[in-house]
Amino acid sequence: MLAVVGDLVRNLVVIIFLNALLEMLLPGGEYRRYIRLVTGLIVVLMVVGTIGALLGKAPRLEPVMGEQEPPAVFGDSSGQAEDVEAIYRQQVLRQCRERVAKLMEDEIAATGKWELAEAAIVLDEESESDNFGAPEQVDLRVRAAAAEDRPVKPVNISPVKMEGAGKEGSPEAAAPAEPVRLKALEQSLASLLGLDPDRVTVHVDR
């Protein structure tokens, strides 16, 4: 948009300069009105063409003098624009997910008893939403805080994934292990994120 407006301003400056030069060179004053008429029509056409170019209904004006625009590349660029937008959206979501995980890690470490082992986070991925990138569901696994002389294991960050049920007749399906949940910590983290407590789960990693 700025390039189109810049071309228009540059063309207007050239036209006004030529108009003044012709008025000085031509003898008498009877030709001035014709010169002004012609230059006025050119200015109107340039402005209308620029507006059409901004609205996508007309080719943009080439500058009368100065730098020329590079030749257009044939082909549909809409797919490339969508790819760039999708990549940018995924980068933003990844940064938001890492920021939420870091916030949860610091809050859990502040208890002095637990440390974050794994974070599965669901974000609002609707680009048109006012809450784009905001957490919607957080599932965490914690482990006992490491001693000072032991290194802290890295945190695994991933979106929430629905796991399928075990096969019928298998020991896992017959007697699933009930994970231990930390209700108080869940409520604290939900309050920190501004979420309903049901949308935050904290399990003890065994």
Backbone bond lengths (Angstrom), bond angles and torsions (degrees), N, CA, C in turn:
res aa  C-N    CA-C-N  psi(-1)  N-CA   C-N-CA  omega(-1)  CA-C   N-CA-C  phi
1 M - - - 1.457 - - 1.520 110.62 -
2 L 1.331 117.38 -44.82 1.459 121.10 179.71 1.527 111.25 -64.47
3 A 1.329 116.69 -34.64 1.461 119.67 178.68 1.522 110.78 -66.53
4 V 1.333 117.51 -39.87 1.466 121.13 179.50 1.515 110.38 -65.07
5 V 1.323 117.56 -45.75 1.463 120.92 178.79 1.520 110.81 -64.76
6 G 1.328 116.80 -37.37 1.461 119.59 177.25 1.515 112.45 -62.94
7 D 1.355 116.60 -40.26 1.469 120.16 176.39 1.525 110.83 -62.78
8 L 1.332 117.19 -40.61 1.457 120.87 179.71 1.526 111.00 -62.60
9 V 1.312 117.40 -46.18 1.471 120.94 179.75 1.513 110.78 -62.42
10 R 1.337 117.28 -41.81 1.451 120.92 179.83 1.528 110.88 -64.29
11 N 1.320 117.35 -41.68 1.459 120.65 178.23 1.519 111.79 -66.41
12 L 1.325 117.28 -39.34 1.463 120.23 178.67 1.522 111.46 -63.41
13 V 1.320 117.06 -40.00 1.463 120.46 178.10 1.520 110.66 -62.04
14 V 1.335 116.91 -42.15 1.468 120.47 179.90 1.527 110.42 -65.57
15 I 1.325 118.05 -43.70 1.462 121.40 -178.78 1.524 110.92 -64.08
16 I 1.330 117.18 -43.52 1.470 120.39 179.25 1.522 110.28 -64.08
17 F 1.311 117.63 -38.90 1.463 120.73 178.16 1.531 110.84 -64.34
18 L 1.325 117.34 -44.83 1.467 120.56 178.48 1.524 111.44 -63.99
19 N 1.339 117.11 -37.64 1.452 120.76 178.77 1.526 110.65 -62.26
20 A 1.321 116.98 -46.07 1.467 120.58 179.17 1.518 111.62 -64.85
21 L 1.340 117.02 -38.38 1.457 120.65 179.72 1.528 111.29 -65.49
22 L 1.333 117.65 -42.36 1.458 120.72 179.73 1.519 111.55 -66.86
23 E 1.310 118.08 -37.67 1.457 120.38 178.36 1.523 111.51 -64.50
24 M 1.327 117.04 -32.19 1.460 119.34 178.42 1.523 111.86 -78.16
25 L 1.346 117.44 -32.77 1.466 120.40 -175.07 1.522 112.75 -81.91
26 L 1.324 118.08 -38.11 1.458 120.25 -176.47 1.524 110.42 -73.34
27 P 1.328 117.35 137.47 1.479 119.69 -179.04 1.524 111.02 -74.45
28 G 1.328 115.03 149.43 1.459 120.34 175.73 1.510 111.68 72.17
29 G 1.333 115.06 175.65 1.447 120.00 -177.98 1.505 113.87 -110.44
30 E 1.389 117.47 -0.92 1.462 117.97 -176.86 1.512 113.37 -72.71
31 Y 1.341 118.19 -17.21 1.463 121.17 -178.83 1.539 112.85 -90.33
32 R 1.323 115.55 -10.71 1.462 117.85 -175.05 1.523 112.43 -63.07
33 R 1.340 115.84 -39.55 1.465 117.43 -178.70 1.517 111.81 -65.81
34 Y 1.349 117.11 -33.38 1.472 119.21 178.13 1.535 110.82 -70.20
35 I 1.341 114.21 -39.64 1.468 118.23 178.41 1.531 110.22 -62.60
36 R 1.351 115.13 -44.42 1.460 118.75 -180.00 1.528 111.55 -65.42
37 L 1.347 115.71 -34.41 1.462 119.06 178.47 1.531 111.07 -64.20
38 V 1.348 114.88 -46.22 1.466 119.30 -178.03 1.537 110.51 -65.94
39 T 1.330 115.87 -47.22 1.466 118.08 -179.43 1.529 111.41 -65.94
40 G 1.341 117.07 -34.14 1.464 119.75 176.85 1.517 111.79 -63.41
41 L 1.354 117.05 -41.50 1.463 120.45 177.78 1.537 110.84 -64.02
42 I 1.343 115.33 -39.73 1.469 118.69 179.37 1.518 110.48 -63.84
43 V 1.337 116.78 -41.88 1.458 120.48 179.68 1.524 110.84 -62.88
44 V 1.361 115.86 -42.73 1.465 119.79 179.30 1.517 110.31 -61.75
45 L 1.333 117.00 -44.59 1.470 120.28 179.83 1.525 110.97 -63.29
46 M 1.323 117.48 -39.07 1.459 120.48 179.40 1.528 111.10 -64.76
47 V 1.341 116.50 -44.54 1.462 119.77 -179.53 1.520 110.80 -64.52
48 V 1.357 116.58 -44.46 1.465 120.27 179.55 1.527 110.56 -63.55
49 G 1.333 116.88 -41.08 1.468 119.80 178.65 1.511 112.29 -64.09
50 T 1.350 116.35 -38.25 1.464 119.38 178.66 1.520 111.34 -66.90
51 I 1.335 116.84 -42.62 1.464 119.83 177.50 1.526 110.42 -61.42
52 G 1.331 116.26 -42.11 1.463 119.32 177.31 1.519 112.49 -62.53
53 A 1.349 116.04 -38.22 1.470 119.41 178.44 1.522 111.09 -66.07
54 L 1.338 116.86 -38.95 1.463 119.75 178.60 1.522 111.47 -66.20
55 L 1.333 116.25 -32.26 1.466 120.18 179.16 1.519 112.69 -86.02
56 G 1.341 116.32 -2.47 1.461 119.99 178.22 1.505 114.24 78.49
57 K 1.342 118.29 19.25 1.463 121.00 -177.42 1.518 112.92 -110.37
58 A 1.314 117.71 0.58 1.453 120.21 -179.39 1.514 108.61 -153.61
59 P 1.340 117.07 151.87 1.457 118.71 176.70 1.506 110.62 -66.41
60 R 1.299 117.10 145.14 1.451 120.93 -178.58 1.513 110.59 -72.05
61 L 1.347 116.99 151.76 1.454 122.94 -177.21 1.525 110.07 -72.15
62 E 1.323 115.57 137.28 1.452 120.02 173.05 1.517 108.34 -83.57
63 P 1.317 119.95 142.55 1.453 121.10 179.63 1.517 111.40 -64.24
64 V 1.347 116.27 142.92 1.460 121.01 178.96 1.513 110.32 -65.86
65 M 1.328 116.00 -41.97 1.460 121.50 179.15 1.516 108.63 -137.22
66 G 1.292 117.30 157.55 1.455 120.77 175.40 1.515 111.34 102.54
67 E 1.317 114.31 -156.39 1.463 121.14 -174.09 1.513 110.71 -68.19
68 Q 1.311 117.11 134.26 1.449 123.09 178.86 1.520 109.44 -93.37
69 E 1.315 115.14 149.99 1.455 120.42 177.38 1.515 110.31 -71.31
70 P 1.328 119.41 144.48 1.463 120.92 176.82 1.515 110.68 -66.00
71 P 1.316 118.31 151.04 1.463 120.50 -179.53 1.507 111.52 -61.78
72 A 1.328 114.62 145.25 1.464 120.30 -178.55 1.519 109.82 -70.89
73 V 1.305 116.36 146.53 1.457 122.55 177.10 1.512 108.52 -92.78
74 F 1.316 115.88 124.48 1.456 120.03 -178.86 1.518 110.55 -69.96
75 G 1.307 115.31 147.11 1.456 120.69 -179.91 1.505 111.10 119.88
76 D 1.299 115.65 164.23 1.453 122.11 -179.47 1.517 109.62 -87.47
77 S 1.345 115.73 118.71 1.459 120.84 -178.70 1.523 112.34 -94.84
78 S 1.341 117.49 0.92 1.461 119.63 -178.35 1.530 110.92 -63.73
79 G 1.339 116.74 -36.33 1.459 119.91 179.09 1.515 111.54 -65.01
80 Q 1.353 116.78 -39.63 1.458 119.56 177.94 1.516 110.70 -65.45
81 A 1.336 117.39 -40.50 1.466 120.35 179.01 1.530 110.58 -62.31
82 E 1.336 116.10 -40.98 1.469 119.14 178.62 1.518 111.39 -65.34
83 D 1.356 116.94 -37.53 1.463 120.07 178.60 1.526 110.79 -64.79
84 V 1.331 116.48 -43.17 1.468 120.23 179.39 1.519 110.36 -63.33
85 E 1.337 116.03 -42.14 1.470 119.78 179.49 1.525 110.81 -64.17
86 A 1.336 116.81 -41.03 1.464 120.00 179.99 1.526 110.98 -65.49
87 I 1.342 117.21 -40.74 1.466 120.46 178.88 1.524 110.50 -64.37
88 Y 1.331 115.80 -43.03 1.472 119.36 179.33 1.525 110.91 -63.63
89 R 1.345 116.24 -40.97 1.462 120.07 179.85 1.528 110.89 -63.70
90 Q 1.331 117.24 -40.69 1.458 120.34 178.92 1.526 111.43 -66.80
91 Q 1.331 117.43 -36.35 1.462 120.18 177.65 1.524 110.83 -65.28
92 V 1.336 116.41 -42.18 1.464 120.05 179.08 1.526 109.96 -63.59
93 L 1.337 116.54 -43.78 1.462 119.73 179.35 1.524 111.34 -63.68
94 R 1.318 117.22 -39.08 1.467 119.72 178.85 1.532 110.51 -63.94
95 Q 1.328 116.69 -42.18 1.470 119.57 179.16 1.524 110.97 -66.41
96 C 1.335 116.94 -39.19 1.468 119.46 177.61 1.520 110.77 -64.17
97 R 1.332 116.93 -41.99 1.460 120.65 179.95 1.538 110.57 -64.18
98 E 1.328 117.14 -41.09 1.464 120.19 178.56 1.523 110.81 -66.80
99 R 1.337 116.74 -36.28 1.461 119.36 -179.97 1.526 111.01 -67.73
100 V 1.342 116.61 -40.93 1.468 119.88 177.73 1.528 109.98 -65.03
101 A 1.327 116.97 -42.33 1.473 120.22 179.57 1.523 110.73 -62.91
102 K 1.335 117.64 -39.27 1.463 120.63 178.77 1.522 110.46 -65.90
103 L 1.325 116.36 -40.09 1.460 119.91 178.03 1.528 110.90 -62.67
104 M 1.345 116.40 -43.08 1.461 120.50 178.57 1.535 111.04 -66.18
105 E 1.322 116.07 -39.95 1.466 119.94 -179.44 1.524 110.84 -61.67
106 D 1.346 116.54 -44.97 1.467 119.98 -179.70 1.525 111.04 -66.12
107 E 1.341 116.63 -39.70 1.465 119.72 -178.61 1.528 110.74 -67.34
108 I 1.331 116.68 -40.08 1.463 119.80 179.41 1.526 110.89 -69.46
109 A 1.334 116.69 -40.29 1.470 119.80 179.16 1.519 111.16 -64.51
110 A 1.340 117.64 -26.57 1.459 120.58 -179.56 1.527 111.54 -66.87
111 T 1.337 117.61 -20.53 1.460 119.15 178.08 1.527 111.93 -69.71
112 G 1.329 116.71 -25.32 1.449 120.82 -179.65 1.514 113.95 80.78
113 K 1.331 118.43 -5.96 1.463 121.90 -177.79 1.516 112.52 -109.43
114 W 1.341 116.68 -29.39 1.454 120.39 -173.01 1.521 110.13 -127.97
115 E 1.331 113.48 161.03 1.455 120.85 171.07 1.518 108.19 -138.75
116 L 1.327 115.87 149.63 1.465 121.25 -175.92 1.523 110.22 -72.35
117 A 1.340 115.55 128.97 1.459 120.86 178.50 1.528 111.50 -104.48
118 E 1.323 116.87 -39.21 1.463 120.55 -177.14 1.516 108.50 -152.53
119 A 1.333 115.90 141.20 1.459 121.70 179.43 1.517 109.02 -131.39
120 A 1.324 116.22 121.60 1.461 122.59 174.82 1.527 106.87 -113.55
121 I 1.347 116.17 114.84 1.459 121.39 -168.66 1.514 109.68 -124.70
122 V 1.330 115.63 131.55 1.464 122.64 173.50 1.522 107.89 -106.10
123 L 1.339 116.33 127.76 1.458 121.81 179.75 1.525 110.04 -113.23
124 D 1.318 115.14 161.14 1.459 120.99 172.14 1.522 107.72 -74.24
125 E 1.333 116.91 108.95 1.456 121.99 -175.18 1.518 112.79 -100.11
126 E 1.321 118.68 8.81 1.457 121.93 177.69 1.519 108.87 -79.47
127 S 1.353 116.18 111.96 1.457 120.27 -174.03 1.515 113.18 -63.74
128 E 1.329 118.03 -26.43 1.456 120.87 -179.58 1.523 112.32 -86.22
129 S 1.313 117.72 -4.55 1.458 121.20 -177.32 1.523 111.00 -78.30
130 D 1.331 115.80 147.25 1.465 120.66 176.17 1.527 111.39 -69.96
131 N 1.336 116.96 -20.01 1.464 121.94 -178.88 1.523 112.38 -104.33
132 F 1.346 116.68 25.74 1.460 120.29 -178.83 1.532 110.10 -56.59
133 G 1.345 115.68 126.96 1.448 121.65 179.89 1.514 114.68 89.02
134 A 1.343 116.95 -5.18 1.465 119.76 179.96 1.527 109.69 -79.36
135 P 1.333 118.53 145.58 1.474 120.65 -179.93 1.522 111.50 -69.96
136 E 1.330 115.81 138.41 1.461 122.07 176.71 1.527 111.81 -113.74
137 Q 1.308 117.74 -31.46 1.463 123.07 -179.19 1.516 108.08 -147.78
138 V 1.328 116.41 132.71 1.465 121.01 -179.59 1.523 108.38 -131.83
139 D 1.327 116.60 120.94 1.461 123.11 176.00 1.523 107.49 -118.37
140 L 1.326 115.75 119.84 1.455 121.39 -174.78 1.518 110.79 -120.14
141 R 1.325 114.97 150.01 1.461 122.22 170.52 1.523 107.41 -123.76
142 V 1.304 115.32 131.78 1.469 120.38 -178.91 1.519 109.10 -120.33
143 R 1.307 114.86 160.47 1.458 121.76 175.54 1.524 107.65 -134.59
144 A 1.307 115.46 165.78 1.461 120.17 179.10 1.517 109.49 -59.79
145 A 1.315 115.26 139.18 1.457 120.34 -177.83 1.518 110.46 -59.60
146 A 1.322 115.25 136.75 1.464 120.17 -178.57 1.524 109.90 -73.97
147 A 1.320 114.85 150.37 1.460 119.94 175.07 1.519 109.52 -68.32
148 E 1.316 116.09 162.34 1.450 120.03 -175.87 1.516 112.70 -63.94
149 D 1.340 117.42 -28.42 1.458 120.25 -177.59 1.522 112.18 -88.15
150 R 1.345 117.55 -1.98 1.463 120.67 178.81 1.516 109.53 -106.95
151 P 1.349 117.72 139.00 1.462 119.43 -179.76 1.533 110.78 -70.60
152 V 1.321 115.36 148.33 1.466 121.05 178.31 1.521 108.91 -83.11
153 K 1.321 116.86 129.84 1.454 121.14 179.77 1.520 110.56 -72.74
154 P 1.341 118.15 150.08 1.461 120.13 -179.72 1.522 111.32 -67.61
155 V 1.351 114.93 155.91 1.458 121.75 179.68 1.514 108.95 -93.60
156 N 1.318 116.66 131.38 1.452 122.24 176.36 1.518 108.77 -89.74
157 I 1.353 117.05 119.09 1.465 122.09 -178.81 1.515 108.22 -112.11
158 S 1.313 116.53 126.90 1.458 120.52 -179.54 1.512 109.17 -155.32
159 P 1.363 117.46 158.79 1.458 119.46 172.74 1.515 110.83 -66.58
160 V 1.321 116.13 160.93 1.460 120.75 177.81 1.516 109.09 -69.18
161 K 1.335 117.41 131.87 1.454 122.61 178.52 1.516 108.91 -122.11
162 M 1.329 114.97 136.10 1.457 120.22 177.57 1.518 108.71 -83.66
163 E 1.298 116.72 121.71 1.462 121.39 -179.61 1.512 109.79 -94.04
164 G 1.339 116.10 141.01 1.446 120.65 179.57 1.513 111.66 -75.67
165 A 1.300 115.83 158.55 1.467 120.49 -179.52 1.522 109.91 -71.76
166 G 1.319 116.13 155.09 1.465 120.57 178.86 1.515 110.97 -70.60
167 K 1.296 115.23 166.56 1.452 119.91 -179.49 1.522 109.97 -69.47
168 E 1.325 113.99 145.94 1.459 118.83 178.66 1.524 110.17 -64.38
169 G 1.333 115.54 137.45 1.451 120.46 178.94 1.510 113.71 90.37
170 S 1.352 116.90 -11.83 1.458 119.24 179.35 1.513 109.39 -78.60
171 P 1.328 119.43 155.97 1.463 121.63 179.81 1.520 111.91 -60.76
172 E 1.380 117.51 -34.49 1.457 119.63 -179.46 1.517 110.73 -66.18
173 A 1.348 117.05 -39.17 1.452 120.11 -179.69 1.516 111.34 -74.04
174 A 1.322 117.05 -31.24 1.464 119.67 -176.97 1.518 111.26 -75.87
175 A 1.335 117.46 -40.08 1.456 120.12 -176.62 1.522 109.62 -138.96
176 P 1.334 117.21 77.10 1.465 119.50 -179.66 1.525 110.70 -67.43
177 A 1.302 115.06 139.35 1.464 120.27 178.84 1.525 109.07 -74.92
178 E 1.318 115.38 129.91 1.454 121.19 -179.83 1.525 109.06 -85.78
179 P 1.327 118.38 113.36 1.461 119.50 -178.73 1.524 111.19 -70.79
180 V 1.307 115.11 151.25 1.466 121.51 179.80 1.526 108.15 -84.18
181 R 1.330 115.10 129.03 1.462 120.58 179.68 1.526 110.08 -110.14
182 L 1.318 114.76 144.70 1.464 121.70 178.90 1.531 107.88 -104.43
183 K 1.328 116.37 91.48 1.455 122.10 -174.22 1.524 112.28 -63.25
184 A 1.321 116.89 -43.16 1.463 119.67 -177.69 1.530 111.01 -63.48
185 L 1.322 115.59 -41.25 1.457 119.37 178.89 1.531 110.62 -67.89
186 E 1.332 116.87 -36.12 1.454 120.34 177.25 1.523 111.53 -60.12
187 Q 1.316 117.17 -45.00 1.457 120.80 179.95 1.518 111.28 -65.89
188 S 1.324 117.01 -38.07 1.460 120.47 178.77 1.522 111.34 -64.54
189 L 1.334 116.94 -44.50 1.460 120.61 -179.78 1.529 111.10 -69.76
190 A 1.332 117.37 -37.38 1.460 120.35 178.12 1.519 110.63 -63.08
191 S 1.319 116.74 -40.56 1.466 120.43 177.52 1.524 110.71 -64.64
192 L 1.310 116.89 -37.79 1.460 121.07 179.65 1.523 111.37 -65.15
193 L 1.337 116.69 -38.76 1.469 121.15 -178.98 1.521 113.11 -87.81
194 G 1.329 116.77 -9.44 1.456 119.54 -177.06 1.515 112.74 72.68
195 L 1.342 117.10 33.01 1.457 122.32 -178.70 1.521 109.89 -111.58
196 D 1.327 114.48 163.42 1.456 120.42 172.00 1.527 108.36 -68.08
197 P 1.322 118.53 138.79 1.477 120.11 -178.97 1.518 113.51 -56.23
198 D 1.334 117.99 -27.61 1.460 119.71 179.13 1.523 112.41 -68.28
199 R 1.321 117.80 -16.17 1.464 121.50 -177.69 1.528 112.73 -94.26
200 V 1.315 116.32 3.91 1.473 120.50 177.23 1.516 108.13 -126.32
201 T 1.312 117.27 122.32 1.460 122.46 177.48 1.524 108.90 -122.93
202 V 1.332 115.49 139.80 1.464 121.85 178.41 1.518 107.35 -130.03
203 H 1.319 117.36 114.98 1.462 122.81 178.54 1.522 109.43 -111.57
204 V 1.301 115.46 150.65 1.455 122.14 176.75 1.522 107.99 -85.86
205 D 1.320 116.46 123.10 1.454 122.20 179.79 1.527 109.18 -77.21
206 R 1.333 116.36 124.88 1.460 120.66 -178.50 1.517 111.87 -95.01
